[in-house]
């Protein structure tokens, strides 16, 4: 009886989850299907189920994408963003990881107070300090440079906290054993701590990537040169152009969405593991 | 000069009211196997950590091979350590765990391979060399931890309760493996345990600690036969020594329940005329129930009723009330007694231990 009840509950649960997934997939499917159509066909299909069905592959099937690839700089913007994300992932893991490690394992004056300060910083929205960051970068003469863009984005109180929470659980005797194996503290961090904390490294990397990929405000303030623009600004530039069609707009949006979907699909396990390990969620 | 010297070593943690280790003095010879034993919180692991360099020495001096080590980093002390929880590197295979230290020491690759293969073969880990620690049993992990320690060819081995996470059967086999390894390698070993059986079976000398203070240092049988105080007498031996609050009057020992035994001349001579209240101790195996001893010591025959029997297989432990407290006699498996049986017994007079009532120090 109990087993049957559990089965019924499971079926209900799965059905609800499938319906919810469809609800969220609904606009995505619409976007992808229409990204292969011309404006006339999009308008014609608007009030029917055909709005969710891509056209039959033919001569003009990829026209919208060909336009984006050949007539705009969007690929360049995407490569720029991937490059910034890669740098920020590497630097973010190193800098925030080292800070998290210090807070978790090294005894220094007021170390317990520091973590409180870091936690308080987590509640400050980044938008509220963006003017200060801008002035700071401008004073250093780094406006319209990659360094100026990256510098204020490296340190993240949330990532420090995430690392700290995981590193606290690492056994101290592993460090002692490593010391006797002639492993210094920096080498220990890179060859032991980070490999032993793959889940949190993956989580921080994914969060950093998504943050950089979706960021609009900071790059729009810092960059004026079109060579350095990010995908989100590129998207705005392309879609606000009067000559861009609806189909082309949807093709750009599809392209900007795909990396996010890929990241979530491949790293969903690490994201869940990392967030569970820290007992927190992104603020 | 001893190979390892600990001179007046003290450890006090910041904010603590008293020392965790107080005035620890010990000289350890080269190739010796020393065991630190004591109950939880007695300071044995803290002392080991100070020798390793993971804990700062508050006071006193530590010398290894003639060099003062107080300010020397752990890696430069010439030690290898086996940790209680193994402390293996979880993301590395058995082979990499063992060879990691050698790589950091910049040992040539062919030498690393030779030494790693030697350790792996010596410890019977060949078929597991590509496995990660999570895919090994407790005993196999322990052997990897030993492999990691021996491969670096250090002069001193420190072992911090290395068998405490293993089951009883595996503990016995690992005990003999560690002893064999020690004989083979000839390294100086300091072994921390709270299991007196491990210390008794493996160590050349045992250091018994309580509340951060050394109680006694000696060979296993010295400690067993001649404990310097009641704590050592009670800590070493299983079942533990029986203790009674007694009064010695002349050659007579009076128990609180009115029982009495007569002391022979040689014991009286050892007591050196001391009389009055004191603590008497006797080990379970020195309480005899056989006819021969009952005949020989007929003036001191006592009787009681068995209220519990522990059958150990090779011997039996009989529990009964005597002298105002529970007494445990360890008898041969052939001396069968049942619950409720009346028994007669004698204390072997030469095996009696007397302790001062106030200081609990042994009187001889």
Interface residues (C-beta under 8 A of the other chain):
Chain A: X171 X173 X174 X176 X177 X178 X179 X180 X181 X182 X183 X187 X192 X195 X196 X198
Chain B: X52 X54 X73 X74 X75 X79 X80 X81 X83 X84 X85 X87 X88 X89 X90 X91 X100 X101 X104 X105 X148 X152
